[in-house]
Amino acid sequence: MDITALRTLYDRQRRIGARPDGPGCRVEREGLVVRHAGPEYAWNGVLWSGLGPKDADAAIAAQIGHFRAAGHSFEWTVYGHDGPADLADRLLAAGFTAEESETLMVAEAASLPASVDLPDGVELHSVTDEAGVRMMAEVHEKAFGTDSSRYVSRMLDQLAAAPDSVAAVVALADGVPVSSGRLDLPEDCDFAGLYGGGTVAEWRGKGLYRALVFHRARTAIARGYRYVQVDAAPTSRPILKRLGFAELTTMTPYVYEL
């Protein structure tokens, strides 16, 4: 893959040309900034900016003012190739807090194995209703130790209003949810997004993460997508690299809390 060309395509489709990712959400363009805004439980933040040293501080202040008026905390995701070079320092100076950096990784879906090998007693269940979402939430809370109420609200809204925009799966071990993941299917885009992958502690190291990646890649192909992308945490990056994913750039969330 041509990494530079692929990164440019990703920026054009998933950042500059982003679509709202749920009901009640909207993508807004203000000068050289593209932001995503929606209900409190949705993802609110800056998707892309084409700023330089002379206009960055004013644009940062404008986004703080916008989200303050909306009453939402928000995130500004800084990609490794974004400008100006000191954008991160400017965000910190304006009151943002940096979270753990991730790596944007991409693979051609067709290059990933077609078969899904599961441990004995494990089966995959497609999530299409509230019961399935609750099973995903159970996995999420056990795997990450965080509250999943916002995740549940977002998933239920998305399934109700735009079921074709998401495909989710949960792995059941003798009927108990032990791993899950979501596949976002944005309209008019070459990239399907792998999100929310998690496995409960006692089932890690048994191939479930890999199996859910392959399963969702098959779904992406069936829906007409060429690439699958992951915002990979440091723990996932070496696994995905072994599976054939390429690193496009780093991405670091900067959060502004009201």
C-alpha positions in Angstrom: 0.0 0.0 0.0 1.1 3.6 -0.7 0.9 4.9 2.8 1.0 8.6 1.8 -1.8 8.2 -0.7 -3.8 6.1 1.7 -3.4 8.7 4.4 -4.6 11.5 2.0 -7.6 9.4 1.0 -8.5 8.8 4.7 -8.2 12.5 5.5 -10.5 13.4 2.6 -13.1 10.8 3.3 -13.1 10.2 7.0 -12.1 13.7 8.3 -12.7 16.5 5.8 -15.7 14.7 4.2 -17.0 13.1 7.4 -20.7 12.2 7.8 -22.7 12.4 11.1 -22.3 9.1 12.9 -25.6 8.9 14.6 -29.1 10.5 15.0 -29.1 14.0 16.2 -25.5 14.5 15.1 -24.1 16.8 12.5 -20.8 17.7 10.8 -20.1 21.4 10.8 -17.4 23.3 8.9 -16.1 26.6 10.3 -13.2 28.1 8.4 -10.4 25.5 8.3 -12.0 23.3 11.0 -14.4 20.4 10.6 -16.2 19.3 13.8 -18.7 16.7 14.8 -21.4 17.7 17.2 -24.4 15.9 18.7 -26.1 14.9 22.0 -24.0 14.7 25.1 -23.5 11.0 24.8 -22.3 11.2 21.2 -18.7 11.9 20.1 -18.3 15.7 20.1 -15.1 17.1 18.8 -12.8 18.4 16.0 -12.3 15.9 13.2 -9.9 17.9 11.0 -8.1 21.2 10.8 -6.0 22.9 8.2 -4.4 25.5 10.5 -1.2 27.3 10.4 0.8 29.2 13.1 -1.0 32.5 12.5 -4.6 31.2 12.8 -4.4 28.2 15.1 -4.9 30.0 18.5 -8.0 31.9 17.2 -9.5 28.7 15.8 -8.8 26.9 19.1 -10.6 29.7 21.0 -13.5 29.6 18.6 -14.0 25.8 19.1 -13.9 26.2 22.9 -16.5 29.0 22.6 -18.7 26.8 20.4 -18.8 23.8 22.7 -19.1 25.9 25.8 -22.2 27.4 24.3 -23.5 23.9 23.5 -22.7 22.7 27.1 -20.5 19.8 26.0 -17.0 18.8 26.8 -15.2 17.9 23.6 -12.2 16.3 22.0 -9.7 17.6 19.5 -7.9 14.6 17.8 -4.5 15.5 16.7 -3.0 13.3 13.9 0.7 13.0 13.5 0.7 14.8 10.2 -1.5 17.7 11.3 -0.2 21.3 11.4 1.0 23.5 12.8 3.9 21.6 14.2 3.1 22.9 17.7 -0.7 22.3 17.6 -0.5 19.9 20.6 1.4 22.5 22.7 -1.2 25.2 21.8 -4.1 22.9 22.8 -2.4 22.2 26.2 -1.8 25.9 26.7 -5.6 26.5 26.0 -6.6 24.0 28.8 -6.9 20.7 27.0 -5.6 17.5 28.5 -3.8 14.8 26.4 -5.0 11.2 26.6 -3.1 8.1 25.5 -1.9 8.2 21.9 -3.2 5.6 19.4 -2.1 4.5 16.0 -4.3 4.7 12.9 -3.9 1.3 11.2 -5.4 0.1 7.9 -5.6 -3.1 6.0 -7.2 -4.1 2.7 -10.2 -6.2 3.9 -9.7 -8.8 1.1 -6.1 -9.4 2.3 -7.3 -10.7 5.7 -8.2 -14.4 6.2 -11.7 -15.4 5.2 -12.0 -18.1 7.9 -12.8 -17.4 11.5 -11.4 -20.0 14.0 -13.2 -20.0 17.4 -12.4 -21.8 20.6 -14.7 -24.7 21.5 -18.0 -23.6 22.9 -17.8 -20.1 21.4 -20.2 -18.8 18.8 -20.7 -15.3 17.3 -24.0 -13.5 17.6 -24.9 -10.5 15.5 -26.2 -7.6 17.5 -29.5 -6.1 16.2 -31.5 -5.2 19.2 -31.3 -4.0 22.8 -30.6 -7.4 24.2 -27.5 -7.7 22.0 -26.4 -4.2 22.9 -26.7 -5.0 26.6 -24.5 -8.1 26.1 -21.9 -5.8 24.4 -22.1 -3.4 27.4 -21.5 -6.3 29.7 -18.3 -7.2 27.9 -17.2 -3.5 27.7 -17.6 -3.0 31.5 -15.8 -6.2 32.4 -13.0 -5.7 29.8 -12.3 -2.0 30.5 -13.8 -1.4 33.9 -15.6 1.7 32.7 -19.3 2.7 32.7 -21.0 1.8 29.4 -24.2 3.9 29.6 -23.1 6.4 26.9 -22.0 3.5 24.7 -25.4 1.9 25.1 -27.3 5.1 24.3 -25.3 5.7 21.2 -25.6 2.1 19.9 -29.4 1.9 20.5 -29.9 5.2 18.7 -27.8 4.1 15.8 -29.5 0.8 15.4 -33.0 2.4 15.6 -32.3 5.3 13.2 -29.6 4.0 10.8 -29.2 0.2 11.2 -27.2 0.0 7.9 -24.5 2.2 9.3 -23.3 -0.2 11.9 -22.7 -4.0 12.3 -21.9 -5.3 15.7 -21.0 -8.8 17.0 -20.7 -10.5 20.4 -18.9 -13.7 21.1 -20.8 -16.0 23.5 -19.0 -18.8 25.5 -21.7 -21.3 26.4 -24.2 -18.4 26.3 -22.1 -15.9 28.3 -20.8 -12.8 26.5 -17.0 -12.7 26.5 -15.9 -10.5 23.6 -17.5 -8.0 21.3 -16.8 -5.4 18.6 -18.5 -2.9 16.3 -18.1 -2.1 12.6 -18.9 1.4 11.5 -20.1 1.6 7.9 -19.9 5.3 6.8 -21.8 6.2 3.6 -19.8 6.9 0.4 -16.5 5.8 1.9 -13.8 3.2 1.2 -13.0 2.7 5.0 -15.1 0.7 7.4 -14.1 1.3 11.0 -13.4 -1.4 13.6 -14.3 0.0 17.1 -15.1 -1.1 20.6 -13.2 -4.4 20.5 -12.8 -5.9 23.9 -12.5 -9.3 25.6 -13.0 -10.2 29.2 -9.7 -11.0 31.0 -10.2 -14.8 31.4 -10.7 -15.1 27.6 -7.8 -13.1 26.4 -5.0 -14.9 24.5 -7.5 -17.4 22.9 -7.8 -15.8 19.5 -11.1 -14.0 20.0 -9.8 -10.5 19.2 -8.3 -11.8 15.9 -11.5 -13.8 15.1 -13.7 -10.7 15.6 -11.4 -8.6 13.3 -11.6 -11.2 10.6 -15.4 -11.6 11.0 -15.9 -7.8 10.7 -13.6 -7.6 7.7 -15.8 -10.2 5.9 -18.8 -8.0 6.7 -17.1 -4.9 5.3 -16.3 -6.7 2.1 -19.9 -7.9 1.7 -21.0 -4.2 2.2 -18.6 -2.9 -0.5 -15.8 -1.5 1.6 -12.2 -1.9 0.4 -10.3 -1.0 3.7 -10.8 -1.6 7.4 -9.2 0.8 9.8 -8.5 0.7 13.6 -7.6 3.3 16.1 -5.2 1.0 17.7 -4.1 1.2 21.4 -0.5 0.2 22.2 -1.7 -3.3 23.3 -3.5 -3.9 20.0 -0.9 -2.5 17.6 1.5 -5.4 17.5 -1.4 -7.9 17.0 -2.8 -5.9 14.1 0.6 -5.5 12.6 1.0 -9.3 12.6 -2.4 -9.6 10.9 -1.2 -7.3 8.0 -2.4 -3.9 9.1 -0.2 -0.9 8.1 0.5 2.2 10.3 -0.7 5.4 8.7 -0.1 7.9 11.5 -0.5 8.5 15.2 -3.5 10.1 16.7 -3.8 11.7 20.2 -7.0 12.9 21.8 -6.9 16.2 23.5 -9.9 16.7 25.8 -11.5 20.0 26.9 -13.6 19.4 30.0 -16.3 22.0 30.9 
